[in-house]
Amino acid sequence: MAKVTKVNPHAGSSFDDFLKVDGIYEEVQARALKRALAEQLDDAMQSGNLSKVNMAQRMATSRSQLDRVLDPNNLSIQLDTLIKAASAVGRTVEIRLKPEPKRTRTAAA
């Protein structure tokens, strides 16, 4: 009996392409960005020996709001809150839009 092999429909595509096909690219990108921001804020707090209570005071907000900012799974952070958090640890926020790279497909050998 001949062995049947399945063809991978994603062969030759990028991981971003896979996520786009599955319709989750934007969510995955948002989660990755939020995780990176939360880690950067946490690192800055640790290097400045800044407790969550002190950080919240510097931001003029509550400790629970700060916990939401630092929670990598909470994607509903407002830009002004992010700017306050960055300022509280002596940082600034830089946001920019850049064009998506153009994909070129290579022919299968």
C-alpha positions in Angstrom: 0.0 0.0 0.0 1.3 3.4 -0.9 2.0 5.9 1.8 -0.1 9.0 1.6 1.6 12.2 2.8 -0.3 15.4 3.6 0.8 18.6 2.0 1.3 21.4 4.6 -0.8 24.4 3.4 1.5 26.7 5.3 4.8 25.4 3.8 6.9 28.4 2.6 4.9 30.9 4.5 5.9 33.0 7.5 4.6 32.6 11.0 2.9 36.0 10.6 1.1 34.7 7.5 -0.1 31.7 9.5 -1.5 33.9 12.2 -3.2 36.1 9.6 -4.8 33.1 8.0 -6.1 32.0 11.4 -7.4 35.6 12.0 -5.4 36.1 15.2 -2.4 38.1 14.0 -3.5 41.4 15.6 -4.3 39.8 18.9 -1.0 38.0 19.1 0.9 41.1 18.1 -1.0 43.2 20.8 -0.3 40.5 23.5 3.4 40.5 22.5 3.7 44.3 22.7 1.9 44.4 26.0 4.1 41.7 27.5 7.2 43.6 26.3 5.9 46.9 27.8 5.0 45.3 31.1 8.4 43.7 31.3 10.2 46.9 30.6 8.2 48.8 33.2 8.8 46.0 35.8 12.5 46.0 35.0 12.7 49.8 35.3 10.8 49.6 38.7 13.2 47.0 39.9 16.3 48.9 38.8 15.0 52.0 40.5 14.0 50.1 43.7 10.5 51.3 43.2 7.7 49.4 44.9 4.2 49.1 43.4 2.8 51.5 46.0 5.4 54.1 45.2 5.0 53.6 41.5 1.2 54.1 41.8 1.8 57.2 43.9 4.1 58.7 41.2 1.4 57.9 38.6 -1.3 59.4 40.7 -3.3 56.3 40.4 -4.4 53.2 42.4 -2.4 50.1 43.0 -5.1 48.1 41.2 -4.7 50.3 38.1 -1.0 49.8 38.2 -1.5 46.0 38.4 -3.6 46.2 35.2 -0.8 48.2 33.5 1.8 45.5 34.6 -0.5 42.6 33.7 0.8 41.3 30.3 -2.6 39.7 29.6 -4.6 42.9 30.1 -4.6 44.6 26.7 -6.9 47.5 27.7 -4.3 50.0 28.7 -4.9 53.6 27.8 -2.1 55.6 26.1 -2.2 58.3 28.8 -1.8 55.7 31.5 1.2 54.1 29.7 2.8 57.6 29.4 2.3 58.2 33.1 3.8 54.8 34.0 6.8 55.5 31.7 7.3 58.9 33.2 7.1 57.5 36.7 10.2 55.4 36.0 12.1 58.1 34.0 11.2 56.9 30.6 9.3 58.1 27.6 7.0 56.2 25.2 7.8 56.0 21.6 5.1 54.7 19.2 5.5 54.6 15.4 3.8 53.0 12.5 5.9 51.2 10.0 5.0 49.5 6.7 4.6 45.8 6.7 7.4 44.1 4.9 6.5 42.8 1.5 6.6 39.0 1.2 8.2 37.4 -1.8 7.5 33.8 -2.4 10.2 31.6 -3.7 9.4 28.7 -6.0 9.7 25.2 -4.5 12.7 23.4 -5.7 
